[in-house]
Amino acid sequence: MKIQILGPGCPKCKKAFENAEQAIKELGGGVEIEKIDDLKAIMGFGVMVTPAVAIDGEVKTSGKLPSVDDFKRMIGEKGGS
C-alpha cells in the first residue's frame, strides 16, 4: 500500500505528511508514504485543493487536514497493516 500526500509544501501539507507517518508507525509499518509537491502531478489526480491524500493512486480526501486517526481509518479500509 502506498499513501501519497499531495500538496505544494504548505504547513497543512507538511502536517498531513507527519500525521500519515505517525499513523503508519502506530500501526506497525508496512505502508509506503510519498510526498507529491509537483503541481502538474497533483492536478493529474484531479485535485484542485490541498492538502489531499491518495491511497494506491485513489484520492481519498482533498482540502482538509486528516488526523492521525483519519489516516488509520483510511489504511484500515484499504486492508493495510
mmCIF file of the N, C-alpha and C atoms, coordinates in Angstrom:
data_MODEL
# 
_entry.id   MODEL 
# 
loop_
_atom_site.group_PDB 
_atom_site.id 
_atom_site.type_symbol 
_atom_site.label_atom_id 
_atom_site.label_alt_id 
_atom_site.label_comp_id 
_atom_site.label_asym_id 
_atom_site.label_entity_id 
_atom_site.label_seq_id 
_atom_site.pdbx_PDB_ins_code 
_atom_site.Cartn_x 
_atom_site.Cartn_y 
_atom_site.Cartn_z 
_atom_site.occupancy 
_atom_site.B_iso_or_equiv 
_atom_site.pdbx_formal_charge 
_atom_site.auth_seq_id 
_atom_site.auth_comp_id 
_atom_site.auth_asym_id 
_atom_site.auth_atom_id 
_atom_site.pdbx_PDB_model_num 
ATOM 1   N N  . MET A 1 1  ? 0.845   -1.177 0.000   1.00 0.00 ? 1  MET A N  1 
ATOM 2   C CA . MET A 1 1  ? 0.000   0.000  0.000   1.00 0.00 ? 1  MET A CA 1 
ATOM 3   C C  . MET A 1 1  ? 0.886   1.234  0.000   1.00 0.00 ? 1  MET A C  1 
ATOM 4   N N  . LYS A 1 2  ? 0.434   2.240  -0.737  1.00 0.00 ? 2  LYS A N  1 
ATOM 5   C CA . LYS A 1 2  ? 1.173   3.500  -0.799  1.00 0.00 ? 2  LYS A CA 1 
ATOM 6   C C  . LYS A 1 2  ? 0.229   4.661  -0.504  1.00 0.00 ? 2  LYS A C  1 
ATOM 7   N N  . ILE A 1 3  ? 0.622   5.495  0.463   1.00 0.00 ? 3  ILE A N  1 
ATOM 8   C CA . ILE A 1 3  ? -0.090  6.731  0.754   1.00 0.00 ? 3  ILE A CA 1 
ATOM 9   C C  . ILE A 1 3  ? 0.662   7.859  0.071   1.00 0.00 ? 3  ILE A C  1 
ATOM 10  N N  . GLN A 1 4  ? -0.069  8.679  -0.664  1.00 0.00 ? 4  GLN A N  1 
ATOM 11  C CA . GLN A 1 4  ? 0.534   9.827  -1.335  1.00 0.00 ? 4  GLN A CA 1 
ATOM 12  C C  . GLN A 1 4  ? -0.076  11.099 -0.762  1.00 0.00 ? 4  GLN A C  1 
ATOM 13  N N  . ILE A 1 5  ? 0.788   11.977 -0.267  1.00 0.00 ? 5  ILE A N  1 
ATOM 14  C CA . ILE A 1 5  ? 0.362   13.265 0.248   1.00 0.00 ? 5  ILE A CA 1 
ATOM 15  C C  . ILE A 1 5  ? 0.579   14.273 -0.874  1.00 0.00 ? 5  ILE A C  1 
ATOM 16  N N  . LEU A 1 6  ? -0.497  14.905 -1.312  1.00 0.00 ? 6  LEU A N  1 
ATOM 17  C CA . LEU A 1 6  ? -0.453  15.837 -2.432  1.00 0.00 ? 6  LEU A CA 1 
ATOM 18  C C  . LEU A 1 6  ? -0.548  17.259 -1.901  1.00 0.00 ? 6  LEU A C  1 
ATOM 19  N N  . GLY A 1 7  ? 0.483   18.050 -2.157  1.00 0.00 ? 7  GLY A N  1 
ATOM 20  C CA . GLY A 1 7  ? 0.468   19.438 -1.713  1.00 0.00 ? 7  GLY A CA 1 
ATOM 21  C C  . GLY A 1 7  ? 1.785   20.115 -1.994  1.00 0.00 ? 7  GLY A C  1 
ATOM 22  N N  . PRO A 1 8  ? 1.749   21.444 -2.145  1.00 0.00 ? 8  PRO A N  1 
ATOM 23  C CA . PRO A 1 8  ? 2.944   22.187 -2.530  1.00 0.00 ? 8  PRO A CA 1 
ATOM 24  C C  . PRO A 1 8  ? 3.943   22.437 -1.402  1.00 0.00 ? 8  PRO A C  1 
ATOM 25  N N  . GLY A 1 9  ? 3.639   22.027 -0.201  1.00 0.00 ? 9  GLY A N  1 
ATOM 26  C CA . GLY A 1 9  ? 4.576   22.227 0.900   1.00 0.00 ? 9  GLY A CA 1 
ATOM 27  C C  . GLY A 1 9  ? 4.098   23.229 1.936   1.00 0.00 ? 9  GLY A C  1 
ATOM 28  N N  . CYS A 1 10 ? 2.828   23.559 1.921   1.00 0.00 ? 10 CYS A N  1 
ATOM 29  C CA . CYS A 1 10 ? 2.270   24.481 2.905   1.00 0.00 ? 10 CYS A CA 1 
ATOM 30  C C  . CYS A 1 10 ? 2.276   23.806 4.290   1.00 0.00 ? 10 CYS A C  1 
ATOM 31  N N  . PRO A 1 11 ? 2.079   24.562 5.355   1.00 0.00 ? 11 PRO A N  1 
ATOM 32  C CA . PRO A 1 11 ? 2.079   23.968 6.699   1.00 0.00 ? 11 PRO A CA 1 
ATOM 33  C C  . PRO A 1 11 ? 1.077   22.815 6.859   1.00 0.00 ? 11 PRO A C  1 
ATOM 34  N N  . LYS A 1 12 ? -0.114  22.933 6.279   1.00 0.00 ? 12 LYS A N  1 
ATOM 35  C CA . LYS A 1 12 ? -1.098  21.850 6.399   1.00 0.00 ? 12 LYS A CA 1 
ATOM 36  C C  . LYS A 1 12 ? -0.634  20.603 5.650   1.00 0.00 ? 12 LYS A C  1 
ATOM 37  N N  . CYS A 1 13 ? 0.018   20.799 4.530   1.00 0.00 ? 13 CYS A N  1 
ATOM 38  C CA . CYS A 1 13 ? 0.528   19.662 3.760   1.00 0.00 ? 13 CYS A CA 1 
ATOM 39  C C  . CYS A 1 13 ? 1.628   18.945 4.539   1.00 0.00 ? 13 CYS A C  1 
ATOM 40  N N  . LYS A 1 14 ? 2.499   19.714 5.157   1.00 0.00 ? 14 LYS A N  1 
ATOM 41  C CA . LYS A 1 14 ? 3.572   19.130 5.971   1.00 0.00 ? 14 LYS A CA 1 
ATOM 42  C C  . LYS A 1 14 ? 2.996   18.376 7.157   1.00 0.00 ? 14 LYS A C  1 
ATOM 43  N N  . LYS A 1 15 ? 1.967   18.929 7.783   1.00 0.00 ? 15 LYS A N  1 
ATOM 44  C CA . LYS A 1 15 ? 1.333   18.272 8.927   1.00 0.00 ? 15 LYS A CA 1 
ATOM 45  C C  . LYS A 1 15 ? 0.628   16.992 8.494   1.00 0.00 ? 15 LYS A C  1 
ATOM 46  N N  . ALA A 1 16 ? 0.025   17.003 7.309   1.00 0.00 ? 16 ALA A N  1 
ATOM 47  C CA . ALA A 1 16 ? -0.618  15.796 6.789   1.00 0.00 ? 16 ALA A CA 1 
ATOM 48  C C  . ALA A 1 16 ? 0.418   14.676 6.636   1.00 0.00 ? 16 ALA A C  1 
ATOM 49  N N  . PHE A 1 17 ? 1.595   15.025 6.131   1.00 0.00 ? 17 PHE A N  1 
ATOM 50  C CA . PHE A 1 17 ? 2.660   14.037 5.984   1.00 0.00 ? 17 PHE A CA 1 
ATOM 51  C C  . PHE A 1 17 ? 3.070   13.487 7.353   1.00 0.00 ? 17 PHE A C  1 
ATOM 52  N N  . GLU A 1 18 ? 3.229   14.389 8.329   1.00 0.00 ? 18 GLU A N  1 
ATOM 53  C CA . GLU A 1 18 ? 3.596   13.970 9.689   1.00 0.00 ? 18 GLU A CA 1 
ATOM 54  C C  . GLU A 1 18 ? 2.521   13.060 10.282  1.00 0.00 ? 18 GLU A C  1 
ATOM 55  N N  . ASN A 1 19 ? 1.254   13.413 10.090  1.00 0.00 ? 19 ASN A N  1 
ATOM 56  C CA . ASN A 1 19 ? 0.168   12.591 10.626  1.00 0.00 ? 19 ASN A CA 1 
ATOM 57  C C  . ASN A 1 19 ? 0.150   11.211 9.979   1.00 0.00 ? 19 ASN A C  1 
ATOM 58  N N  . ALA A 1 20 ? 0.414   11.152 8.674   1.00 0.00 ? 20 ALA A N  1 
ATOM 59  C CA . ALA A 1 20 ? 0.474   9.856  7.985   1.00 0.00 ? 20 ALA A CA 1 
ATOM 60  C C  . ALA A 1 20 ? 1.618   9.016  8.531   1.00 0.00 ? 20 ALA A C  1 
ATOM 61  N N  . GLU A 1 21 ? 2.774   9.637  8.716   1.00 0.00 ? 21 GLU A N  1 
ATOM 62  C CA . GLU A 1 21 ? 3.920   8.910  9.283   1.00 0.00 ? 21 GLU A CA 1 
ATOM 63  C C  . GLU A 1 21 ? 3.592   8.353  10.663  1.00 0.00 ? 21 GLU A C  1 
ATOM 64  N N  . GLN A 1 22 ? 2.935   9.160  11.490  1.00 0.00 ? 22 GLN A N  1 
ATOM 65  C CA . GLN A 1 22 ? 2.584   8.727  12.846  1.00 0.00 ? 22 GLN A CA 1 
ATOM 66  C C  . GLN A 1 22 ? 1.600   7.565  12.804  1.00 0.00 ? 22 GLN A C  1 
ATOM 67  N N  . ALA A 1 23 ? 0.611   7.639  11.932  1.00 0.00 ? 23 ALA A N  1 
ATOM 68  C CA . ALA A 1 23 ? -0.370  6.559  11.815  1.00 0.00 ? 23 ALA A CA 1 
ATOM 69  C C  . ALA A 1 23 ? 0.303   5.261  11.386  1.00 0.00 ? 23 ALA A C  1 
ATOM 70  N N  . ILE A 1 24 ? 1.195   5.355  10.412  1.00 0.00 ? 24 ILE A N  1 
ATOM 71  C CA . ILE A 1 24 ? 1.909   4.170  9.938   1.00 0.00 ? 24 ILE A CA 1 
ATOM 72  C C  . ILE A 1 24 ? 2.740   3.579  11.067  1.00 0.00 ? 24 ILE A C  1 
ATOM 73  N N  . LYS A 1 25 ? 3.421   4.443  11.813  1.00 0.00 ? 25 LYS A N  1 
ATOM 74  C CA . LYS A 1 25 ? 4.240   3.987  12.936  1.00 0.00 ? 25 LYS A CA 1 
ATOM 75  C C  . LYS A 1 25 ? 3.381   3.275  13.974  1.00 0.00 ? 25 LYS A C  1 
ATOM 76  N N  . GLU A 1 26 ? 2.230   3.867  14.305  1.00 0.00 ? 26 GLU A N  1 
ATOM 77  C CA . GLU A 1 26 ? 1.356   3.275  15.322  1.00 0.00 ? 26 GLU A CA 1 
ATOM 78  C C  . GLU A 1 26 ? 0.748   1.954  14.865  1.00 0.00 ? 26 GLU A C  1 
ATOM 79  N N  . LEU A 1 27 ? 0.575   1.799  13.560  1.00 0.00 ? 27 LEU A N  1 
ATOM 80  C CA . LEU A 1 27 ? 0.010   0.560  13.019  1.00 0.00 ? 27 LEU A CA 1 
ATOM 81  C C  . LEU A 1 27 ? 1.070   -0.506 12.753  1.00 0.00 ? 27 LEU A C  1 
ATOM 82  N N  . GLY A 1 28 ? 2.323   -0.159 12.953  1.00 0.00 ? 28 GLY A N  1 
ATOM 83  C CA . GLY A 1 28 ? 3.385   -1.141 12.815  1.00 0.00 ? 28 GLY A CA 1 
ATOM 84  C C  . GLY A 1 28 ? 4.097   -1.149 11.480  1.00 0.00 ? 28 GLY A C  1 
ATOM 85  N N  . GLY A 1 29 ? 3.912   -0.119 10.682  1.00 0.00 ? 29 GLY A N  1 
ATOM 86  C CA . GLY A 1 29 ? 4.646   -0.015 9.420   1.00 0.00 ? 29 GLY A CA 1 
ATOM 87  C C  . GLY A 1 29 ? 3.986   -0.790 8.305   1.00 0.00 ? 29 GLY A C  1 
ATOM 88  N N  . GLY A 1 30 ? 4.789   -1.101 7.292   1.00 0.00 ? 30 GLY A N  1 
ATOM 89  C CA . GLY A 1 30 ? 4.302   -1.860 6.153   1.00 0.00 ? 30 GLY A CA 1 
ATOM 90  C C  . GLY A 1 30 ? 3.569   -1.044 5.108   1.00 0.00 ? 30 GLY A C  1 
ATOM 91  N N  . VAL A 1 31 ? 3.568   0.280  5.270   1.00 0.00 ? 31 VAL A N  1 
ATOM 92  C CA . VAL A 1 31 ? 2.893   1.161  4.323   1.00 0.00 ? 31 VAL A CA 1 
ATOM 93  C C  . VAL A 1 31 ? 3.919   2.171  3.827   1.00 0.00 ? 31 VAL A C  1 
ATOM 94  N N  . GLU A 1 32 ? 3.977   2.329  2.509   1.00 0.00 ? 32 GLU A N  1 
ATOM 95  C CA . GLU A 1 32 ? 4.890   3.302  1.898   1.00 0.00 ? 32 GLU A CA 1 
ATOM 96  C C  . GLU A 1 32 ? 4.218   4.668  1.888   1.00 0.00 ? 32 GLU A C  1 
ATOM 97  N N  . ILE A 1 33 ? 5.014   5.710  2.051   1.00 0.00 ? 33 ILE A N  1 
ATOM 98  C CA . ILE A 1 33 ? 4.472   7.069  2.014   1.00 0.00 ? 33 ILE A CA 1 
ATOM 99  C C  . ILE A 1 33 ? 5.293   7.901  1.038   1.00 0.00 ? 33 ILE A C  1 
ATOM 100 N N  . GLU A 1 34 ? 4.602   8.717  0.263   1.00 0.00 ? 34 GLU A N  1 
ATOM 101 C CA . GLU A 1 34 ? 5.256   9.542  -0.742  1.00 0.00 ? 34 GLU A CA 1 
ATOM 102 C C  . GLU A 1 34 ? 4.647   10.941 -0.700  1.00 0.00 ? 34 GLU A C  1 
ATOM 103 N N  . LYS A 1 35 ? 5.502   11.956 -0.805  1.00 0.00 ? 35 LYS A N  1 
ATOM 104 C CA . LYS A 1 35 ? 5.035   13.337 -0.860  1.00 0.00 ? 35 LYS A CA 1 
ATOM 105 C C  . LYS A 1 35 ? 5.124   13.793 -2.315  1.00 0.00 ? 35 LYS A C  1 
ATOM 106 N N  . ILE A 1 36 ? 4.032   14.317 -2.824  1.00 0.00 ? 36 ILE A N  1 
ATOM 107 C CA . ILE A 1 36 ? 3.998   14.820 -4.193  1.00 0.00 ? 36 ILE A CA 1 
ATOM 108 C C  . ILE A 1 36 ? 3.737   16.314 -4.122  1.00 0.00 ? 36 ILE A C  1 
ATOM 109 N N  . ASP A 1 37 ? 4.727   17.105 -4.572  1.00 0.00 ? 37 ASP A N  1 
ATOM 110 C CA . ASP A 1 37 ? 4.577   18.558 -4.498  1.00 0.00 ? 37 ASP A CA 1 
ATOM 111 C C  . ASP A 1 37 ? 4.591   19.237 -5.870  1.00 0.00 ? 37 ASP A C  1 
ATOM 112 N N  . ASP A 1 38 ? 4.694   18.454 -6.925  1.00 0.00 ? 38 ASP A N  1 
ATOM 113 C CA . ASP A 1 38 ? 4.668   18.994 -8.280  1.00 0.00 ? 38 ASP A CA 1 
ATOM 114 C C  . ASP A 1 38 ? 3.217   19.308 -8.663  1.00 0.00 ? 38 ASP A C  1 
ATOM 115 N N  . LEU A 1 39 ? 2.937   20.565 -9.005  1.00 0.00 ? 39 LEU A N  1 
ATOM 116 C CA . LEU A 1 39 ? 1.557   20.986 -9.267  1.00 0.00 ? 39 LEU A CA 1 
ATOM 117 C C  . LEU A 1 39 ? 0.923   20.232 -10.435 1.00 0.00 ? 39 LEU A C  1 
ATOM 118 N N  . LYS A 1 40 ? 1.687   19.943 -11.474 1.00 0.00 ? 40 LYS A N  1 
ATOM 119 C CA . LYS A 1 40 ? 1.136   19.193 -12.604 1.00 0.00 ? 40 LYS A CA 1 
ATOM 120 C C  . LYS A 1 40 ? 0.753   17.773 -12.175 1.00 0.00 ? 40 LYS A C  1 
ATOM 121 N N  . ALA A 1 41 ? 1.593   17.172 -11.361 1.00 0.00 ? 41 ALA A N  1 
ATOM 122 C CA . ALA A 1 41 ? 1.292   15.826 -10.871 1.00 0.00 ? 41 ALA A CA 1 
ATOM 123 C C  . ALA A 1 41 ? 0.050   15.844 -9.975  1.00 0.00 ? 41 ALA A C  1 
ATOM 124 N N  . ILE A 1 42 ? -0.052  16.868 -9.131  1.00 0.00 ? 42 ILE A N  1 
ATOM 125 C CA . ILE A 1 42 ? -1.217  16.991 -8.249  1.00 0.00 ? 42 ILE A CA 1 
ATOM 126 C C  . ILE A 1 42 ? -2.485  17.160 -9.088  1.00 0.00 ? 42 ILE A C  1 
ATOM 127 N N  . MET A 1 43 ? -2.420  18.018 -10.085 1.00 0.00 ? 43 MET A N  1 
ATOM 128 C CA . MET A 1 43 ? -3.577  18.229 -10.950 1.00 0.00 ? 43 MET A CA 1 
ATOM 129 C C  . MET A 1 43 ? -3.925  16.966 -11.741 1.00 0.00 ? 43 MET A C  1 
ATOM 130 N N  . GLY A 1 44 ? -2.919  16.133 -12.001 1.00 0.00 ? 44 GLY A N  1 
ATOM 131 C CA . GLY A 1 44 ? -3.155  14.861 -12.678 1.00 0.00 ? 44 GLY A CA 1 
ATOM 132 C C  . GLY A 1 44 ? -4.054  13.930 -11.883 1.00 0.00 ? 44 GLY A C  1 
ATOM 133 N N  . PHE A 1 45 ? -4.108  14.129 -10.588 1.00 0.00 ? 45 PHE A N  1 
ATOM 134 C CA . PHE A 1 45 ? -5.011  13.365 -9.728  1.00 0.00 ? 45 PHE A CA 1 
ATOM 135 C C  . PHE A 1 45 ? -6.419  13.976 -9.735  1.00 0.00 ? 45 PHE A C  1 
ATOM 136 N N  . GLY A 1 46 ? -6.561  15.137 -10.370 1.00 0.00 ? 46 GLY A N  1 
ATOM 137 C CA . GLY A 1 46 ? -7.847  15.828 -10.363 1.00 0.00 ? 46 GLY A CA 1 
ATOM 138 C C  . GLY A 1 46 ? -8.051  16.673 -9.116  1.00 0.00 ? 46 GLY A C  1 
ATOM 139 N N  . VAL A 1 47 ? -6.970  16.913 -8.380  1.00 0.00 ? 47 VAL A N  1 
ATOM 140 C CA . VAL A 1 47 ? -7.036  17.663 -7.124  1.00 0.00 ? 47 VAL A CA 1 
ATOM 141 C C  . VAL A 1 47 ? -6.826  19.141 -7.402  1.00 0.00 ? 47 VAL A C  1 
ATOM 142 N N  . MET A 1 48 ? -7.714  19.965 -6.876  1.00 0.00 ? 48 MET A N  1 
ATOM 143 C CA . MET A 1 48 ? -7.590  21.409 -7.014  1.00 0.00 ? 48 MET A CA 1 
ATOM 144 C C  . MET A 1 48 ? -7.368  22.098 -5.673  1.00 0.00 ? 48 MET A C  1 
ATOM 145 N N  . VAL A 1 49 ? -7.630  21.383 -4.559  1.00 0.00 ? 49 VAL A N  1 
ATOM 146 C CA . VAL A 1 49 ? -7.467  21.945 -3.223  1.00 0.00 ? 49 VAL A CA 1 
ATOM 147 C C  . VAL A 1 49 ? -6.605  20.988 -2.412  1.00 0.00 ? 49 VAL A C  1 
ATOM 148 N N  . THR A 1 50 ? -5.565  21.534 -1.786  1.00 0.00 ? 50 THR A N  1 
ATOM 149 C CA . THR A 1 50 ? -4.667  20.714 -0.975  1.00 0.00 ? 50 THR A CA 1 
ATOM 150 C C  . THR A 1 50 ? -4.785  21.117 0.488   1.00 0.00 ? 50 THR A C  1 
ATOM 151 N N  . PRO A 1 51 ? -4.328  20.289 1.400   1.00 0.00 ? 51 PRO A N  1 
ATOM 152 C CA . PRO A 1 51 ? -3.700  19.001 1.151   1.00 0.00 ? 51 PRO A CA 1 
ATOM 153 C C  . PRO A 1 51 ? -4.718  17.961 0.677   1.00 0.00 ? 51 PRO A C  1 
ATOM 154 N N  . ALA A 1 52 ? -4.196  16.994 -0.045  1.00 0.00 ? 52 ALA A N  1 
ATOM 155 C CA . ALA A 1 52 ? -5.013  15.874 -0.497  1.00 0.00 ? 52 ALA A CA 1 
ATOM 156 C C  . ALA A 1 52 ? -4.252  14.588 -0.195  1.00 0.00 ? 52 ALA A C  1 
ATOM 157 N N  . VAL A 1 53 ? -4.993  13.525 -0.056  1.00 0.00 ? 53 VAL A N  1 
ATOM 158 C CA . VAL A 1 53 ? -4.404  12.225 0.241   1.00 0.00 ? 53 VAL A CA 1 
ATOM 159 C C  . VAL A 1 53 ? -4.933  11.217 -0.765  1.00 0.00 ? 53 VAL A C  1 
ATOM 160 N N  . ALA A 1 54 ? -4.004  10.474 -1.361  1.00 0.00 ? 54 ALA A N  1 
ATOM 161 C CA . ALA A 1 54 ? -4.372  9.369  -2.242  1.00 0.00 ? 54 ALA A CA 1 
ATOM 162 C C  . ALA A 1 54 ? -3.784  8.094  -1.644  1.00 0.00 ? 54 ALA A C  1 
ATOM 163 N N  . ILE A 1 55 ? -4.531  7.023  -1.759  1.00 0.00 ? 55 ILE A N  1 
ATOM 164 C CA . ILE A 1 55 ? -4.035  5.717  -1.342  1.00 0.00 ? 55 ILE A CA 1 
ATOM 165 C C  . ILE A 1 55 ? -4.072  4.827  -2.569  1.00 0.00 ? 55 ILE A C  1 
ATOM 166 N N  . ASP A 1 56 ? -2.909  4.292  -2.907  1.00 0.00 ? 56 ASP A N  1 
ATOM 167 C CA . ASP A 1 56 ? -2.748  3.474  -4.109  1.00 0.00 ? 56 ASP A CA 1 
ATOM 168 C C  . ASP A 1 56 ? -3.316  4.177  -5.342  1.00 0.00 ? 56 ASP A C  1 
ATOM 169 N N  . GLY A 1 57 ? -3.064  5.504  -5.418  1.00 0.00 ? 57 GLY A N  1 
ATOM 170 C CA . GLY A 1 57 ? -3.461  6.281  -6.583  1.00 0.00 ? 57 GLY A CA 1 
ATOM 171 C C  . GLY A 1 57 ? -4.891  6.794  -6.583  1.00 0.00 ? 57 GLY A C  1 
ATOM 172 N N  . GLU A 1 58 ? -5.681  6.433  -5.571  1.00 0.00 ? 58 GLU A N  1 
ATOM 173 C CA . GLU A 1 58 ? -7.080  6.862  -5.482  1.00 0.00 ? 58 GLU A CA 1 
ATOM 174 C C  . GLU A 1 58 ? -7.207  7.964  -4.429  1.00 0.00 ? 58 GLU A C  1 
ATOM 175 N N  . VAL A 1 59 ? -7.697  9.134  -4.847  1.00 0.00 ? 59 VAL A N  1 
ATOM 176 C CA . VAL A 1 59 ? -7.837  10.266 -3.926  1.00 0.00 ? 59 VAL A CA 1 
ATOM 177 C C  . VAL A 1 59 ? -8.905  9.935  -2.890  1.00 0.00 ? 59 VAL A C  1 
ATOM 178 N N  . LYS A 1 60 ? -8.525  10.069 -1.624  1.00 0.00 ? 60 LYS A N  1 
ATOM 179 C CA . LYS A 1 60 ? -9.431  9.774  -0.509  1.00 0.00 ? 60 LYS A CA 1 
ATOM 180 C C  . LYS A 1 60 ? -9.972  11.039 0.141   1.00 0.00 ? 60 LYS A C  1 
ATOM 181 N N  . THR A 1 61 ? -9.179  12.101 0.142   1.00 0.00 ? 61 THR A N  1 
ATOM 182 C CA . THR A 1 61 ? -9.610  13.353 0.756   1.00 0.00 ? 61 THR A CA 1 
ATOM 183 C C  . THR A 1 61 ? -8.861  14.504 0.117   1.00 0.00 ? 61 THR A C  1 
ATOM 184 N N  . SER A 1 62 ? -9.517  15.653 0.077   1.00 0.00 ? 62 SER A N  1 
ATOM 185 C CA . SER A 1 62 ? -8.919  16.843 -0.521  1.00 0.00 ? 62 SER A CA 1 
ATOM 186 C C  . SER A 1 62 ? -9.433  18.075 0.213   1.00 0.00 ? 62 SER A C  1 
ATOM 187 N N  . GLY A 1 63 ? -8.522  18.995 0.506   1.00 0.00 ? 63 GLY A N  1 
ATOM 188 C CA . GLY A 1 63 ? -8.912  20.262 1.113   1.00 0.00 ? 63 GLY A CA 1 
ATOM 189 C C  . GLY A 1 63 ? -9.090  20.229 2.611   1.00 0.00 ? 63 GLY A C  1 
ATOM 190 N N  . LYS A 1 64 ? -8.699  19.131 3.249   1.00 0.00 ? 64 LYS A N  1 
ATOM 191 C CA . LYS A 1 64 ? -8.758  19.085 4.704   1.00 0.00 ? 64 LYS A CA 1 
ATOM 192 C C  . LYS A 1 64 ? -7.523  18.370 5.235   1.00 0.00 ? 64 LYS A C  1 
ATOM 193 N N  . LEU A 1 65 ? -7.221  18.647 6.483   1.00 0.00 ? 65 LEU A N  1 
ATOM 194 C CA . LEU A 1 65 ? -6.053  18.053 7.120   1.00 0.00 ? 65 LEU A CA 1 
ATOM 195 C C  . LEU A 1 65 ? -6.488  16.806 7.881   1.00 0.00 ? 65 LEU A C  1 
ATOM 196 N N  . PRO A 1 66 ? -6.150  15.614 7.373   1.00 0.00 ? 66 PRO A N  1 
ATOM 197 C CA . PRO A 1 66 ? -6.530  14.391 8.069   1.00 0.00 ? 66 PRO A CA 1 
ATOM 198 C C  . PRO A 1 66 ? -5.724  14.215 9.362   1.00 0.00 ? 66 PRO A C  1 
ATOM 199 N N  . SER A 1 67 ? -6.408  13.787 10.410  1.00 0.00 ? 67 SER A N  1 
ATOM 200 C CA . SER A 1 67 ? -5.748  13.498 11.686  1.00 0.00 ? 67 SER A CA 1 
ATOM 201 C C  . SER A 1 67 ? -5.056  12.140 11.600  1.00 0.00 ? 67 SER A C  1 
ATOM 202 N N  . VAL A 1 68 ? -4.296  11.816 12.628  1.00 0.00 ? 68 VAL A N  1 
ATOM 203 C CA . VAL A 1 68 ? -3.652  10.502 12.706  1.00 0.00 ? 68 VAL A CA 1 
ATOM 204 C C  . VAL A 1 68 ? -4.730  9.420  12.654  1.00 0.00 ? 68 VAL A C  1 
ATOM 205 N N  . ASP A 1 69 ? -5.822  9.613  13.391  1.00 0.00 ? 69 ASP A N  1 
ATOM 206 C CA . ASP A 1 69 ? -6.916  8.632  13.383  1.00 0.00 ? 69 ASP A CA 1 
ATOM 207 C C  . ASP A 1 69 ? -7.573  8.510  12.013  1.00 0.00 ? 69 ASP A C  1 
ATOM 208 N N  . ASP A 1 70 ? -7.689  9.630  11.294  1.00 0.00 ? 70 ASP A N  1 
ATOM 209 C CA . ASP A 1 70 ? -8.229  9.579  9.927   1.00 0.00 ? 70 ASP A CA 1 
ATOM 210 C C  . ASP A 1 70 ? -7.357  8.683  9.049   1.00 0.00 ? 70 ASP A C  1 
ATOM 211 N N  . PHE A 1 71 ? -6.036  8.857  9.171   1.00 0.00 ? 71 PHE A N  1 
ATOM 212 C CA . PHE A 1 71 ? -5.123  8.028  8.373   1.00 0.00 ? 71 PHE A CA 1 
ATOM 213 C C  . PHE A 1 71 ? -5.249  6.565  8.763   1.00 0.00 ? 71 PHE A C  1 
ATOM 214 N N  . LYS A 1 72 ? -5.350  6.280  10.039  1.00 0.00 ? 72 LYS A N  1 
ATOM 215 C CA . LYS A 1 72 ? -5.504  4.888  10.478  1.00 0.00 ? 72 LYS A CA 1 
ATOM 216 C C  . LYS A 1 72 ? -6.763  4.273  9.876   1.00 0.00 ? 72 LYS A C  1 
ATOM 217 N N  . ARG A 1 73 ? -7.832  5.037  9.861   1.00 0.00 ? 73 ARG A N  1 
ATOM 218 C CA . ARG A 1 73 ? -9.094  4.561  9.299   1.00 0.00 ? 73 ARG A CA 1 
ATOM 219 C C  . ARG A 1 73 ? -8.935  4.299  7.793   1.00 0.00 ? 73 ARG A C  1 
ATOM 220 N N  . MET A 1 74 ? -8.301  5.228  7.073   1.00 0.00 ? 74 MET A N  1 
ATOM 221 C CA . MET A 1 74 ? -8.109  5.048  5.626   1.00 0.00 ? 74 MET A CA 1 
ATOM 222 C C  . MET A 1 74 ? -7.255  3.815  5.338   1.00 0.00 ? 74 MET A C  1 
ATOM 223 N N  . ILE A 1 75 ? -6.211  3.623  6.134   1.00 0.00 ? 75 ILE A N  1 
ATOM 224 C CA . ILE A 1 75 ? -5.342  2.456  5.954   1.00 0.00 ? 75 ILE A CA 1 
ATOM 225 C C  . ILE A 1 75 ? -6.121  1.177  6.222   1.00 0.00 ? 75 ILE A C  1 
ATOM 226 N N  . GLY A 1 76 ? -6.911  1.188  7.285   1.00 0.00 ? 76 GLY A N  1 
ATOM 227 C CA . GLY A 1 76 ? -7.721  0.016  7.628   1.00 0.00 ? 76 GLY A CA 1 
ATOM 228 C C  . GLY A 1 76 ? -8.736  -0.334 6.557   1.00 0.00 ? 76 GLY A C  1 
ATOM 229 N N  . GLU A 1 77 ? -9.341  0.685  5.951   1.00 0.00 ? 77 GLU A N  1 
ATOM 230 C CA . GLU A 1 77 ? -10.332 0.456  4.902   1.00 0.00 ? 77 GLU A CA 1 
ATOM 231 C C  . GLU A 1 77 ? -9.708  -0.175 3.667   1.00 0.00 ? 77 GLU A C  1 
ATOM 232 N N  . LYS A 1 78 ? -8.433  0.115  3.424   1.00 0.00 ? 78 LYS A N  1 
ATOM 233 C CA . LYS A 1 78 ? -7.741  -0.450 2.255   1.00 0.00 ? 78 LYS A CA 1 
ATOM 234 C C  . LYS A 1 78 ? -7.099  -1.797 2.585   1.00 0.00 ? 78 LYS A C  1 
ATOM 235 N N  . GLY A 1 79 ? -7.220  -2.232 3.834   1.00 0.00 ? 79 GLY A N  1 
ATOM 236 C CA . GLY A 1 79 ? -6.676  -3.529 4.198   1.00 0.00 ? 79 GLY A CA 1 
ATOM 237 C C  . GLY A 1 79 ? -5.200  -3.524 4.533   1.00 0.00 ? 79 GLY A C  1 
ATOM 238 N N  . GLY A 1 80 ? -4.671  -2.365 4.928   1.00 0.00 ? 80 GLY A N  1 
ATOM 239 C CA . GLY A 1 80 ? -3.265  -2.270 5.291   1.00 0.00 ? 80 GLY A CA 1 
ATOM 240 C C  . GLY A 1 80 ? -3.021  -2.779 6.678   1.00 0.00 ? 80 GLY A C  1 
ATOM 241 N N  . SER A 1 81 ? -1.742  -2.889 7.012   1.00 0.00 ? 81 SER A N  1 
ATOM 242 C CA . SER A 1 81 ? -1.271  -3.279 8.335   1.00 0.00 ? 81 SER A CA 1 
ATOM 243 C C  . SER A 1 81 ? -1.540  -4.717 8.655   1.00 0.00 ? 81 SER A C  1 
# 
